[in-house]
Amino acid sequence: MRTFDRTLIVLALIVATAALLRPEPTPSIADATGIPAETLGPAASLELEGEKPLVVRNEDGRIAWNDEPTSRAWSVGAVHIDRIIKEMIQSEEYAGERQDLESELREMDSEFSDRQKSIQDEFGDIGEDDPNFPEAQAQMQGLMQEYQQFAQMAQGRMAQLQAEQLERSYRDLIEAVEVVADKAEIDLVYRYIPTSEPFMNSTVEQAMLQIQMRPFLRYPDSIDLTARVLEELDLG
């Protein structure tokens, strides 16, 4: 009986020893995704060897490699501002302002038409030999000069309103970009036109301008903040 007990004890020791000596299984690449990434540090800086050693450190939350303020790793985003500004200009607010001005100018134009009709009713179809012809001609010429001045004024006011709307839409766009960039912790935001956007003009000069306005030739879609900015402007 004692021999049997000693045998059981020896077997138990052998099993325990084998378990201790068995190597830990190496995690496969597939399993690596389930393992939390190991955090190194904290460390004040990291020196990288090379022909010219490089010391990398944290400068205000950004990777820095020397004391120059431009030697930082900046996060980057891009916005298709042409699309956004067009949507802002076509919005109800901006279109309403243009319609109000157009209505005002149409009323003024109608006044000139009434004055022209009044002159025609007063003098009727008179010829050059009619003694009232010089007065009728003078009144009509004076009215035409006034109308030409009005047309120039009307064109100028519409152009001024369009310029004001473009600047205002740009300012609103910048404010929205600031909000989106702050939320996403993005340092630099470029204006760009997607390479897939079709050219809208056919002349050589206009086509070349379209090319020059597209600074990015290749880029990841993740840098495009256009949809976020549209949402911030309540246009998304």
ChimeraX attribute file (.defattr): number of C-alpha atoms within 10 A of each C-alpha:
attribute: neighborCount
match mode: 1-to-1
recipient: residues
	/A:1	6
	/A:2	6
	/A:3	7
	/A:4	8
	/A:5	9
	/A:6	11
	/A:7	11
	/A:8	11
	/A:9	10
	/A:10	10
	/A:11	11
	/A:12	11
	/A:13	11
	/A:14	11
	/A:15	10
	/A:16	10
	/A:17	11
	/A:18	10
	/A:19	10
	/A:20	9
	/A:21	8
	/A:22	8
	/A:23	8
	/A:24	7
	/A:25	6
	/A:26	8
	/A:27	11
	/A:28	8
	/A:29	8
	/A:30	7
	/A:31	9
	/A:32	11
	/A:33	10
	/A:34	9
	/A:35	8
	/A:36	7
	/A:37	8
	/A:38	6
	/A:39	6
	/A:40	6
	/A:41	8
	/A:42	6
	/A:43	8
	/A:44	8
	/A:45	13
	/A:46	13
	/A:47	11
	/A:48	11
	/A:49	9
	/A:50	7
	/A:51	6
	/A:52	7
	/A:53	9
	/A:54	13
	/A:55	13
	/A:56	16
	/A:57	18
	/A:58	14
	/A:59	15
	/A:60	8
	/A:61	9
	/A:62	13
	/A:63	14
	/A:64	20
	/A:65	20
	/A:66	14
	/A:67	9
	/A:68	8
	/A:69	9
	/A:70	10
	/A:71	13
	/A:72	19
	/A:73	13
	/A:74	14
	/A:75	14
	/A:76	15
	/A:77	23
	/A:78	22
	/A:79	23
	/A:80	17
	/A:81	19
	/A:82	11
	/A:83	12
	/A:84	21
	/A:85	20
	/A:86	12
	/A:87	16
	/A:88	23
	/A:89	17
	/A:90	12
	/A:91	12
	/A:92	10
	/A:93	10
	/A:94	17
	/A:95	13
	/A:96	12
	/A:97	13
	/A:98	16
	/A:99	11
	/A:100	11
	/A:101	15
	/A:102	15
	/A:103	11
	/A:104	13
	/A:105	19
	/A:106	13
	/A:107	12
	/A:108	14
	/A:109	15
	/A:110	12
	/A:111	12
	/A:112	17
	/A:113	13
	/A:114	11
	/A:115	14
	/A:116	16
	/A:117	12
	/A:118	12
	/A:119	15
	/A:120	14
	/A:121	10
	/A:122	10
	/A:123	14
	/A:124	11
	/A:125	9
	/A:126	12
	/A:127	10
	/A:128	9
	/A:129	8
	/A:130	11
	/A:131	10
	/A:132	12
	/A:133	15
	/A:134	13
	/A:135	11
	/A:136	18
	/A:137	14
	/A:138	11
	/A:139	14
	/A:140	16
	/A:141	12
	/A:142	11
	/A:143	17
	/A:144	14
	/A:145	11
	/A:146	12
	/A:147	16
	/A:148	11
	/A:149	11
	/A:150	16
	/A:151	14
	/A:152	10
	/A:153	13
	/A:154	19
	/A:155	11
	/A:156	12
	/A:157	15
	/A:158	15
	/A:159	12
	/A:160	12
	/A:161	15
	/A:162	16
	/A:163	12
	/A:164	12
	/A:165	19
	/A:166	17
	/A:167	13
	/A:168	15
	/A:169	19
	/A:170	16
	/A:171	12
	/A:172	15
	/A:173	21
	/A:174	14
	/A:175	15
	/A:176	18
	/A:177	24
	/A:178	16
	/A:179	15
	/A:180	18
	/A:181	20
	/A:182	11
	/A:183	9
	/A:184	12
	/A:185	13
	/A:186	17
	/A:187	13
	/A:188	11
	/A:189	17
	/A:190	16
	/A:191	17
	/A:192	18
	/A:193	22
	/A:194	19
	/A:195	15
	/A:196	6
	/A:197	9
	/A:198	9
	/A:199	13
	/A:200	9
	/A:201	12
	/A:202	9
	/A:203	9
	/A:204	9
	/A:205	9
	/A:206	13
	/A:207	13
	/A:208	13
	/A:209	13
	/A:210	17
	/A:211	13
	/A:212	11
	/A:213	12
	/A:214	14
	/A:215	13
	/A:216	14
	/A:217	9
	/A:218	8
	/A:219	11
	/A:220	7
	/A:221	10
	/A:222	9
	/A:223	15
	/A:224	20
	/A:225	19
	/A:226	21
	/A:227	14
	/A:228	18
	/A:229	25
	/A:230	21
	/A:231	12
	/A:232	16
	/A:233	16
	/A:234	9
	/A:235	13
	/A:236	12
